[in-house]
Amino acid sequence: MGPSANTTLTCVGVVSGTLFVKESEQVLCTLTLKDINGSTTGVLSDFQFFFSNSSLLSSSITSSSNYSTITFHLTAPIVVSTRFSITVGLAGSSNVSSTPLTVVGTPSLDSLITCYGARSGTIYLRINEVAICNITAKSDPLAVTTSVPADFGLPLLTNAVVSSVVYGASSRSWQLVNIT
């Protein structure tokens, strides 16, 4: 019996380690072969590889010694906000697809941060007041782009202590709590 639709395909950015990848980032995909009884093995001729949205195979396909897992690298597309997935065709006409990945931008030093007090609504904060800071990620002075939290790291503050940082759903806002 060969691999079936129970086979899984996971793909993540080599740098990001997530489903959000930078333009032209290397993407690592792992095909874990399974049949109705669980893990199984296969041969390379069991598969047909399909790549979407200009993803390009960037390395040879390698496998474990018994072909129970197969790995390969792709290069992500260069267009920001592109969603792409990888599909592998299995012998017997079943297909296995990865969870879609999204290409995010690369912010530059032109990105902006603005902060205000949650209670005061101004740039002047009271002791122990929550500060809300929003980042506008830009790739150049005029172009807004997308980003991920790792693009900005933790905030550096003078005369203050940050007890937590919460990133907004858009990955462009910080909420700094209990600044003293």
C-alpha positions in Angstrom: 0.0 0.0 0.0 1.4 3.5 -0.7 1.0 6.9 0.7 -2.7 8.1 0.8 -4.6 11.3 1.4 -3.7 10.9 5.1 -0.2 12.1 4.1 0.6 15.6 5.6 2.5 18.5 4.0 3.8 21.3 6.2 5.6 24.3 4.9 7.2 27.2 6.9 9.6 30.0 6.2 13.2 29.0 6.9 13.9 32.4 8.6 10.5 33.2 10.0 9.6 29.7 11.1 5.9 30.6 10.4 3.3 30.8 7.6 4.3 34.5 7.1 7.3 34.7 4.9 9.3 37.5 3.4 9.7 38.2 -0.3 12.0 35.5 -1.8 12.4 33.8 1.6 13.3 30.1 1.5 10.4 27.9 2.4 11.0 24.4 3.9 8.3 21.8 3.2 8.1 18.4 4.8 5.9 15.7 3.4 5.1 13.0 6.1 3.9 9.9 4.4 0.9 8.1 5.8 -1.6 5.5 4.8 -4.9 4.4 6.5 -2.8 2.5 9.1 -0.5 5.5 10.0 3.1 6.1 8.9 4.2 4.5 5.7 7.0 4.7 3.2 7.0 5.5 -0.5 9.2 6.0 -3.5 9.8 9.3 -5.4 7.6 8.2 -8.3 4.6 8.2 -5.9 4.6 12.0 -6.1 4.0 14.9 -8.5 4.9 18.3 -7.2 2.8 21.5 -8.0 3.8 25.0 -7.0 1.5 28.0 -7.1 1.9 31.8 -7.5 5.5 31.7 -8.9 6.9 29.6 -6.1 10.1 28.0 -7.4 11.7 24.8 -6.3 15.1 25.9 -5.0 16.8 22.7 -3.9 16.6 19.1 -4.7 14.0 16.9 -3.1 15.5 14.8 -0.3 14.1 12.0 1.8 14.7 9.9 4.9 16.4 6.6 4.1 13.0 4.8 3.9 11.1 7.6 2.2 8.8 8.1 5.3 9.5 11.9 5.1 10.4 14.0 2.1 11.7 17.5 2.3 12.3 20.2 -0.2 12.8 24.0 -0.3 11.0 26.6 -2.3 11.6 30.3 -2.9 8.6 32.4 -1.9 7.1 34.8 -4.5 8.3 38.4 -4.5 4.9 40.1 -4.4 3.9 41.3 -0.9 0.4 40.0 0.3 0.5 37.0 -2.1 -1.0 33.9 -0.6 0.4 30.7 -1.9 0.3 27.0 -1.2 2.0 23.9 -2.4 0.2 20.8 -3.6 1.7 17.4 -4.0 -0.1 14.8 -6.1 0.0 11.3 -4.8 -0.1 8.2 -7.0 -3.8 7.2 -7.2 -4.9 10.8 -7.9 -5.1 12.1 -4.3 -3.6 15.5 -3.6 -2.1 16.9 -0.4 -1.8 20.7 0.1 0.0 22.8 2.5 -1.7 25.5 4.6 -1.5 28.7 2.6 1.5 30.9 3.3 1.4 34.7 3.0 4.2 37.0 1.8 4.8 40.0 4.0 6.8 43.1 3.4 10.1 44.2 4.8 9.8 47.5 6.8 12.5 50.1 6.6 13.7 52.8 8.9 10.9 55.0 7.3 8.4 53.1 9.5 6.6 55.3 12.1 5.7 54.7 15.7 3.1 56.9 17.6 2.2 56.4 21.2 -0.5 57.9 23.5 -1.8 57.3 27.0 -4.8 55.0 27.1 -6.4 57.1 29.8 -5.1 60.6 29.0 -5.3 60.2 25.2 -2.2 62.3 24.8 1.5 61.9 24.6 1.7 62.7 28.3 1.4 59.6 30.5 0.6 59.3 34.2 2.5 56.9 36.4 1.3 53.3 35.8 -0.8 54.4 32.8 -1.0 52.1 29.8 0.6 53.4 26.6 -0.7 52.3 23.3 1.8 52.5 20.5 1.0 51.9 16.8 3.5 51.2 14.2 3.0 52.1 10.6 5.3 49.7 8.7 6.7 51.4 5.6 9.1 50.0 2.9 10.0 53.6 1.9 8.9 57.1 2.8 5.7 56.8 0.8 4.8 53.1 0.8 3.0 51.3 3.6 3.8 47.6 3.8 3.0 44.6 5.9 5.1 43.2 8.7 5.5 40.7 11.5 6.3 41.4 15.1 9.8 40.1 14.8 10.5 42.9 12.3 10.5 45.4 15.2 11.5 43.4 18.3 10.9 44.6 21.8 10.7 48.3 22.5 13.6 50.1 24.1 12.5 52.6 26.8 14.3 55.2 28.9 13.1 55.7 32.5 10.3 53.1 32.1 9.6 49.4 32.7 7.5 47.3 30.3 5.6 44.5 32.0 4.1 43.1 28.8 3.8 43.7 25.1 0.8 42.7 23.1 0.8 42.7 19.3 -2.3 43.7 17.5 -3.9 41.4 14.9 -2.4 43.4 12.1 1.1 42.9 13.6 1.5 46.7 13.5 0.5 47.8 17.0 2.0 47.4 20.5 0.3 47.9 23.7 2.8 48.6 26.5 1.3 47.9 29.9 2.3 49.3 33.2 4.9 51.8 32.2 6.3 53.3 35.4 
